[in-house]
Amino acid sequence: MKFYKQRLPIISEYERYPVPVKQIEPFTTAEAADAYAMLKDPDIQKKHGEPDKTYPGAVCYYNLPPMAPLAEKLKQHIRPFLDFDIVETYRYARLYGMGDKLDIHVDRGACFVSVSVCFGYDYNDFLKPGQAWALGALDRKADDSETEIIFNLQPGQGMLYPGCSAPHWRDVFLGQHCGQAFFHYVPTDDAVFEEFMEDTETKKKRLAEAGGEAKKN
């Protein structure tokens, strides 16, 4: 697995814990519509939304509490596609706007097993109903061969992929808005993945909150 070993050491673990690149449909259109409405809700945005350095016009949500049931349902949905048990590390949702794009990249260790889910679109003259914001990924194999796969996800559909090894990207978004969420998991192998079971950002927030409580006391 030459490609895997060129990157982070954790990449070599895909030899023991393979993750496919495939389209899935974990949620109904009704569930997706409810989730999309939640991301656009002004009260939810005020309480849980955060600015995004990468996308100045977007609203992002880190570990949005009301999304926990979706994360658990998704975990059960993807388990049959894996040969190992998994634990959630974190989830991240974002409300994109026109002009946003996703440069090609791979993700950190906490994203060993990843799913990108579409919740909904606000259409316009450039993105018609039924069209989608294409999501691309390179499915790289042990023999170093690679296949470019393009997913045109509709609400409720998602892409399962090995986040640390499959480069993925999106071209410029032409619609009005798009609601998207990313769910990340790692194998339940403490000896290898313990450091990733609590994502870096989750740990920072927990320690900051603990520090704040300590000061109060």
N, C-alpha and C positions, 0 to 999 in steps of 0.2 A: 504494500500500500504506500507507494512512494509519495503520492500527493498528500496523504494524510500526515505523514511524518515530516513534511516540509513546514507544517504550521504548528499550532500549539500542541504540546505533548498530549493533551486530552484527546486530540483528534485520532490518535492511534487506537482509542477505545472503540471506535466504530467497527473495528475488526471483530470484537466480541459482542458489541451491541449495535447491530445494523439498524438503520432507520431509512425507510423508503422515501422517495419523493413521489407523492401522489395526491390527487384531488380527493377530497372527502366531502360529505354533506352531513355535518353533525347536528345542525339546528334546523328547525322548521322556518318557513318564511315568517310566520307569526312571531316566533322567538327572536328572529333577527330584527324584525320591525320594532319590537319592544326594546331591544338593546340599542338600536339606532336612535330611537326617541329618547332614551336615557342619556346617551352621549350629547344630544342636542338640548336637553332640558336646562334652562338657565339656572335653576336652583342647584342641580347636580354640578353644573360647571362652576358655580360660585363656591360650593362646599368642597368639591373634590378635584376640580380641574386645575391644571398647572400650565404655565407657559412652556414652550418647547424651543430649546436653543437651535435645533436643526431646522425646525419649521416655525418661524416667527408668527405666522398667522394661524397656526393650528392650536387646538386644545388637546392636552394629553391627560391621561389618567393612569397613575401607577397603583397597581393592586386595588382597583376600584372595588369596595366591599360588595355592592349589589351584584357584581359579576361573578362572585364565588360559586354559585350554583352552576353557572355555565361552564366554569373551569372544571368542575367535578364531572359534569355530564360529558364534556369533551374528553376528559381523561378516560372514561369508560368506553367512549366511542373508538378511540385510537388504540386501545390496549390490544385488540385482536390483530392489529397490523405489526405488533412488536413481539419479540420473543423474550421479553423481560418486563418486570414490574417497574413502575415509574412513580415519582413524587413531584408535585408542582414546586417550582422555584419562584416564579413570579408571573404576573400577567400585566399587560400594558395595552391600553386602548388609546386611539388617537382619532380626532375629527379633522380630516384634511380639507384643504380648500383648493380652488383652482390655481394651477401653477406649481403645486408641490410635486416633488419627484423623489425617488429613492435610488441613490447611487449604489452601484454593485458593491457588495460587502459580504462578510461572514460575521457570525455573532460570537459572544463570549461563552465561557464554559457552562454557565447556567442555562444556556439555550441548546443543550445537547439534543433534545427532542423538541421541536418547535412546530407550532401550527399558526398560520396567519388566516384569520377569518374575516369575511366581508359581512357587515351588518346592514349596509344600505347606501344608497346614492340619492343626491338631489341632482336631477338632470337639468340640462339646458340645451341650447342650440348645437353645442359641440359634443355632448354626450347624451344620446337619445335613450329613452327607456328600452331596456333589453341589452344595451351595450354595457361594457365593463371596463374597469381600469386594469389593464393587463399586468400580471405579475410573472416575472421570468425567473427561472432557476437553472443552474447547471447541475445535472445529476452526474457526479463523477464516480467512476467505478475503480475497482482494485487494480485493473490493468492500465489505469491512467486515461482510459477513453472517457469521453464526456458527451452528454446529450443535452441540448438546450430545450427546455420545456416551458411553454407559455400557458399560463392559466388565466382564463377570463371568468373570474369568480362572480357569481350572483349572490344576493343576500342569503345567508345561511350556509354557504359553501366555504370551504377552506383548503389550504395547502399544507399537508404534512411534509416535513423535511428535516434533514439533519442540520440544525442551525449553525454548527461550528465548521462544517465542511462544504456545504452547498452554497456557492455564491448566488445571491438573489438580488433583484433590482426591480424598479418600476420607472417607466418613462414619465414625462410630464402629465399630470392629471388635468383633464380639460373640462370636467364637470364642475358643478357648483360646490358640492360637498361629498365626502365619502367617509363613512364610519367603519373603522377597522380595529381589530383587536389581535394581540399576539399572546399566545399562551405557551409557556416554557416549562419543560420538565427534564429531569435527569433520572437515570436508572437508580434503583434502591440498592446501590452497592456502596456502603459507607466507606469502605477502604479506599475507593477511588474518587467518589463524587461528594464526599462530606463537605468539602470546602465550597461547593457550588449549591448545596441544598438550601442555603440562605443566600439569596442574591446580594451582591455588593451594595446596591442601592437600598434594598430592604434593611440590611444591617446598619447602614448609615442612618436611616430614618429611626430605627429602633434605638440606636445608641444616642441619637440626638434627643429623642423623646425621653429616654431614661435620664439623660443629663438635665433636661428641663425639670423633670419631676424631682430630681435630687436637689436642685437649687430651691425649689418651692419648700422642701422639707428642711 
